[in-house]
Amino acid sequence: QFQLVVSWGDLVQPGWSLRLSCSALGFPSDYHSIGWFRQASVLERLVVACISHSGKTTNYAEFVKGRFTLARDNANNTVYHQMKKLKAEDTDVYYCAAERTQRPDYCTLVSHNRWYEGWGQGTQVTVYS
């Protein structure tokens, strides 16, 4: 079992940028993608973006495309979530979690929260004007 740790969020103004990180003390030896989520509702965390084990494949929800970017540093067991041109509607609690995959270049936004493991503690991002 492993645990992911999310860096602190922040209070920013619209149009600003923020970078979050998702780190683990030790990832599992098999392939896994990393997903970033926002709380959205009490019932489900909404996937925002994902990055494959290799880092070669990324997928983004439509509402963040062109603004959010994921990058992966496997040597340091860290995934970075660069958020640009932040909007008030991006305000939420953000999480990261890992999903085991069959291939190193695979990640998908079509998934369920229960397939993910090692959930980070969540971090608040507030965009205010």
N, C-alpha and C positions, 0 to 999 in steps of 0.2 A: 504494500500500500504506500502511496506517496501523497504528498500534499503540495498544492500550488499556493504561492503567496503573491498577492497583487500589491503593487506599489500604491502609495497614497494618491488619492484624487486631489482635486483642487477646485477653487472658486475662480472662474474666469469670466471674461466678458465675451459677448458674441463676436465671432471673427477671430478670436485667439486660437492658439494651438496648445495641445497638451499631450505629453507622452506618458503612457502607462507601461509598466512592465509586469510580466508574469514569470515567476521563477520557481524552480523546484529543487529540493535537496537531492533528488535523484529520480529521474524519469524511469519508467519501466523499459526493459531491454527490447521489447517488441515495438513495432511501428505504432505511432499515435499522432493524431492531429491535435491542434489546440484551437479551441473555440473561444471567442469573446462574446459575452452576453450582457444584456441589460435587463433589469428586473421587470420592467414593463407592467406586470400585474402580479397579484399574490399567487396566481395559479401557475404561471409559467414564466420562465426566463426566455427572452427573445434572443436568438442568435443574431449577432451583428456581423461577424466575420469569422473566418477560419483560415488556418494555415497548415499545410501538410507537414509530415514528419521531416521531409527533406527541405522544406521551406520553398520549394519550387512552385507549389500551387497555393493560390490564395483565392478566396471567394468572399464577396461582400454583399450585404443586403443593399437593395436599391437606394435606400434613404441615406446611406453613408458612402456610396461609390463616389470616387473622386475626392473624397475628403479624409477618409481613414485608410491607413496602410499598416499592414502587419509585416514584421520581419522576424527572423528566427536565428538565434545563436546557439546551436546545439552544444558547442564546446563549453558554454557557460550555463546551459540548461535554462535559457531565458528567451521569452518571446516579447517583442516590443509592439505596442499598439500606438501608432502615431495618429493623433486626432487633430485635424486642421479645420479651419473655417467653422468652428463650433457654433451651434445654434442653441437657442433656449430649449428647443424640443429635444436636444441631446441630454438634457439634465436627467440623471438617473443614477442608480447604483450599478456598477459594472463588475463583472466576474470573468474569470477564465476557468477552463476545465479541459480535460484531455479525453479524447475518444480513441480507442484502439482501432487500427485500420489494417487491412490486408496488404496494402501497398504503400510505399514510402511517399508517393506523390499524390496521395488522395486526401481530399477533405471535402466535406459537403455541408451546406446549410440546411439540407433536408435531414433533420435528425430529431431526436427527442432528448430532453434533459436527462432522462434516466439512463441513457447510453453513455453519458459522460461521468468521469470520476475525478477525484482529487480536487474538487471545487475550491477555488481560492475564496478568501474571506469577504470579497466584495469591497468596492471603494466608491465613494460618492464623488460624482462629477456634477458640478452646478454651474450652469451658464446663465448669467444674469445681466441685465442692462440697467 
